[in-house]
């Protein structure tokens, strides 16, 4: 069996001065898929990375550099979640499993840009 997760970022808002409050609403699910592709809901109580990122920069060699303002694992059960986190610096994107470590059918929906 293969384990799939469905992570969807719904809303990100940044507020404040030098310290920003980021509200991240998302849903997570865990599914098993058998050899025929039939999916079934799996119990979930997993550690998953939550990341908030500042503006991308370019180093002296021309390589793009992501700038994490926050990156920590959170123990999550299946369902809807809302986290309110404070970071130093203005966030550009945030999301669940931002580096796509977990198997996901639609990894592009794991992160999103905020309402600034």
Secondary structure, DSSP 8 states (H G I E B T S, - for coil): -EEEEEEEEEEEEEEESSEEEEEEEEEEEEEEE-TT--EEE---EEEEEEEEE---EE-TTS-EE--EEEEEEEEEESEEEEEEEEEES--SEEEESTT--S--TTGGGGEEE-B-
